[in-house]
Amino acid sequence: MTQLSPKVKEKNGAKWCAALAPDLLNGETIWALVSAGRMKPVTSGAAITNARIIGFWHNGESTDKRIVLEVMAHQIRGVDFPVKAGSTSMRVMTDQGEVNFGNLHKDEVGFAHYFIDYLWRNGVDPAVAHAIDQRHKSEVAAQLAEHDYLSKRESVKVFGGALKDKWWNDIRGHAHPGELPWFIINSGSAGRLVAFEDRLLISKTGGMTSLMAGSFGGGRETTFPYSDITNIEYNGGFANGVLEVLTPSYQGTGNHYYWRSTNKARNKASDDPWTLSNCLPLAKHIYREAQPTLNELHRKIMDAKRPQVVVHHAPADPSPAPAPAADAGLADELTRLAEMHQQGVLDDDEFKAAKKAAIARQS
């Protein structure tokens, strides 16, 4: 049964235990709760379990970052309750330095010292040891995976300035597990164009970017599957321009002007490239640098729109095939295939295979 310090009410104790329950390790139980709390990082109280000391935050709603501070039993090297300016704090010493769990009432000092000292001398409960070992392995695996991701991230082509970590995090939120973009065009405060293998993302998030996009504190993020893109245009002036992704939902409107809508609110400026979800204001020199890669992107878009021709070979039939009923049908089909080849819908290999199949059907 969890013991409560003299300054923890039973009602709060029950809430704290319920809030911490999902974060406890297998076999871990809460021995005691004290009101020790601090402002930075913010904590509501401290829990002493059969494995560790926890500084936690609980506001009755959020379930994020409940455990803010942690010292495992084997890390404890001492405990102190210094008094400064009339306030008593609970500080646990470790090999890496002291961990300040915040201020508590002087009447709680003896209570907290007893349970921390008991945990220090007895160590982690064997019932929890296996769970701690598994958590450690998971943490190591996660660190290795993160290191691998960051290493591979260095190989992504980035045109424009280097990306901030928060922008990488936004991009990562739109990627599949382990997926990295093919290339990125970074237009700074105007946003970013991110090219994955099968889709484009225009991201306008964070700070000045979201403010210019008419969504202060939030952002505009739009994904365009390659199969939906009809064209990518760059409408440039002397030094700046606009990169525009065209789809059936976003039709081209010619040049977008930076200053034409300066007298309008951001969300009312329908022709403002900073606001439009399919437009990225982009300096001309960055566009020139990225142009060869954008040409490769055009080829990927064409490949995504090209119909797949599947040729089925009929099994050999020992009986003689009847003569074709009408030679005109074969001629019409070959003419149609030739037109598709000329238009680029079928490449050379696909055209040869389709023509061979048509002749085989008519033979």
Buried (B, 14 or more C-beta within 10 A) or exposed (E): EBBBBEBBEEEBBEBBBEBBEEEBBEBBBBBBBBBBBBEEEEBBBBBBBBBBBBBBBBEEEEEEEBBBBEBBBEBBBEBEBEEEEEEBBBBBBBEEEBBBBBBBBEEBBEBBBBBBEBBBEEBBBEBBBEBBEEEEEEEEEEEEEEEEBEEEBEEBEBBBEEBEEEBBEBBBEBBEEEEBBBBBBBBBBBBBBBBBEEBBBBBBBBEEBBBBBBBEEEBBBBBBEBEBBEEBBBBBEEEBBBBBBBBEEBEBEEBBBBEEBEEEEBEEBEBBBBBBBBBBBBBBEBBEEBEEBBEEBEEBBEEBEBEEBEEEEEEEEEEEEEEEEEEEEBEEBBEEBEEBBEEEBBEEEBBEBBBEBBEEEBE
